[in-house]
């Protein structure tokens, strides 16, 4: 009986780790694909280039904005991976109690679920026209960081995306615009 429970827990853990890796991979794939399409479609050999300082500053702001979101995603993924590694080490230890091990498995499961939900929300919002978006699920709330201030319809779209993918309420959703001038 103990072996069956241990086997089920290991299978569950393995499935969750694979799901987390798939979610992170999909997020990175779609982020990279979208950025490469933008970069390749906007530059042509011999293409006229604006020399107006205002246009150049807008392009620089866009690049800074893109870098900000890349860094934000990278930091989130790095922190998450460090936590996963720590939990996996704890789960693999033989000198801890069953309850501690189960708590670690539960935390790992929660992290995997949050990563899947974040990736799903980001994909939906990108499809709705938000070029840069990062979802960060916390224990009590969710932060949606976007590159422009949404209007009332945009707020509704964001809330609908979050509510359809998570168990949070509208009051738990925090929308943060990274660009104060939009």
C-alpha positions, -999 to +999 in steps of 0.1 A: +000+000+000+028+024+008+046+017-024+014+025-043+010+058-026+047+066-032+044+055-068+014+077-073+031+107-058+061+102-079+040+099-111+020+130-101+052+149-095+067+137-128+035+147-147+035+182-130+072+188-138+066+178-174+036+201-176+056+229-161+084+224-186+058+223-214+041+255-202+074+273-199+085+260-233+053+271-250+055+305-234+091+309-246+083+296-280+054+319-286+072+349-271+103+342-293+082+335-324+062+367-321+093+388-315+112+373-344+082+379-367+081+415-356+119+419-360+121+402-394+090+418-409+100+454-401+135+454-416+141+451-453+173+456-472+172+491-487+142+501-467+138+538-460+146+547-424+131+577-406+157+601-392+132+621-372+144+621-335+108+616-323+103+584-343+137+571-331+129+578-295+096+559-299+115+529-314+140+531-285+111+531-260+096+501-277+129+482-275+133+492-238+098+480-232+105+447-249+137+443-229+118+450-197+093+423-204+120+398-214+138+405-182+106+402-162+098+368-177+134+356-173+135+366-137+102+350-130+112+317-147+146+317-130+131+322-095+105+295-102+131+271-114+152+276-083+122+269-062+114+238-082+150+225-078+149+231-041+115+213-037+127+184-059+158+180-037+136+180-006+113+154-022+142+131-031+156+131+005+150+100+025+156+116+059+124+137+061+090+129+073+061+119+050+042+151+058+071+173+049+076+154+016+038+157+009+040+195+016+068+198-009+049+178-035+018+200-029+039+232-033+055+218-065+020+210-078+008+245-070+038+261-088+032+240-118-005+249-119+004+286-115+029+284-144+003+268-166-023+294-157+002+323-163+011+310-197-025+305-207-035+340-196-005+355-214-014+337-246-050+348-244-041+384-238-015+384-266-042+371-289-064+401-278-037+425-289-015+430-259+020+428-273+038+426-240+021+410-210+033+391-180+010+373-155+023+367-120+002+345-097+007+350-060-009+332-031-037+358-026-038+377-059-027+379-095-008+407-112-011+414-149+017+436-161+010+451-196+027+476-218-002+500-222-030+515-200-061+496-209-095+513-214-126+499-198-130+473-225-094+463-221-098+459-183-129+437-190-108+416-215-081+411-189-105+402-161-123+377-184-090+360-193-080+357-157-114+346-144-117+319-171-083+304-163-081+307-125-102+307-094-094+343-085-121+369-082-122+403-100-111+419-067-079+397-067-068+410-101-042+438-102-035+454-136-002+472-138+008+493-168+046+495-173+042+526-194+028+555-175+025+577-207+001+555-226 
